[in-house]
Amino acid sequence: MLRYYKGLSILLDAMAGSKHSLLIAGTGPMQLKLKRQAKRLGLSNVRFLGYVSDTDKMALIELCRAVVLPSHLRSEAFGVTLLEAAMMGRPMISAEIGTGTSYVNIHRETGLVVKAGCCDALSQAIEELGADRKAAEIMGIAAHRRYQKLFSGEILGENYHKLYTGLLANNEVLPNSGG
């Protein structure tokens, strides 16, 4: 969803003068305003794709150099988009907003984490990963490893099982369990 807290207006400002291409997938309340901004900035390197299916979204992630999630407000609690990037072995560019986004994306390990709301820092990160294919590849591999270690369905299922088994073993009463 193209929402106010996603920081896409900051991303568009960061793309001014960039030789790299940006694809923006999704629809939402900010769509028209963002398209107007891109037109005003003369961003011929930016394409708005609108709604894309999950299959198409994953194909786009697989084909990209990096995934950018410029959310600049704490309304972005986690950033599932980052998990999708990590799952596909793509480096991430995100902003430090004090939420789960920086738990998923570790600066200079799985991608780049920049100051929230800082157009220049975002632009520099895009240029850095855009110019250094090898660094992007190494960070993408690290992102995939981190995904496998912490976020895969198998790992999450095992962790939930351990949690609930431990609670039951200690006679803990679960909320709304009727016990």
TAFEN-V665549 format. One record per residue. SS is DSSP state (H for helix, E for strand, L for the rest). OMEGA is omega in whole degrees, 0 to 359 (none if undefined). Layout:
{{SS;OMEGA} {SS;OMEGA}}
This chain:
{{L;178} {L;184} {L;185} {H;185} {H;182} {H;177} {L;183} {H;176} {H;176} {H;179} {H;178} {H;176} {H;180} {H;182} {H;179} {L;179} {L;180} {L;176} {L;182} {L;179} {L;179} {E;174} {E;179} {E;180} {E;175} {L;177} {L;176} {L;188} {L;183} {L;189} {H;183} {H;180} {H;180} {H;178} {H;177} {H;179} {H;180} {H;179} {H;180} {H;180} {H;181} {L;184} {L;178} {L;180} {L;182} {E;178} {E;174} {E;185} {E;185} {E;180} {L;172} {L;178} {L;177} {H;179} {H;179} {H;179} {H;180} {H;176} {H;178} {H;179} {H;180} {H;184} {H;186} {L;176} {L;181} {E;176} {E;181} {E;173} {E;188} {L;182} {L;186} {L;180} {L;183} {L;174} {L;176} {L;187} {L;187} {L;180} {L;179} {H;177} {H;178} {H;177} {H;179} {H;177} {H;180} {H;179} {H;181} {L;178} {L;179} {L;177} {E;184} {E;170} {E;181} {E;181} {E;177} {E;180} {L;177} {L;177} {L;181} {L;181} {H;181} {H;169} {H;178} {H;184} {L;181} {L;184} {E;178} {L;174} {L;181} {L;181} {E;181} {E;177} {E;185} {E;176} {E;182} {L;176} {L;184} {L;181} {H;182} {H;180} {H;178} {H;178} {H;179} {H;180} {H;178} {H;180} {H;181} {H;180} {H;177} {H;183} {H;186} {L;182} {H;183} {H;178} {H;178} {H;180} {H;180} {H;178} {H;178} {H;177} {H;179} {H;178} {H;180} {H;178} {H;179} {H;177} {H;181} {H;183} {H;189} {H;194} {L;182} {L;179} {H;180} {H;181} {H;180} {H;178} {H;178} {H;181} {H;176} {H;179} {H;179} {H;180} {H;183} {H;177} {H;178} {H;178} {H;180} {H;179} {H;179} {L;181} {L;176} {L;176} {L;180} {L;177} {L;178} {L;180} {L;179} {L;184} {L;none}}
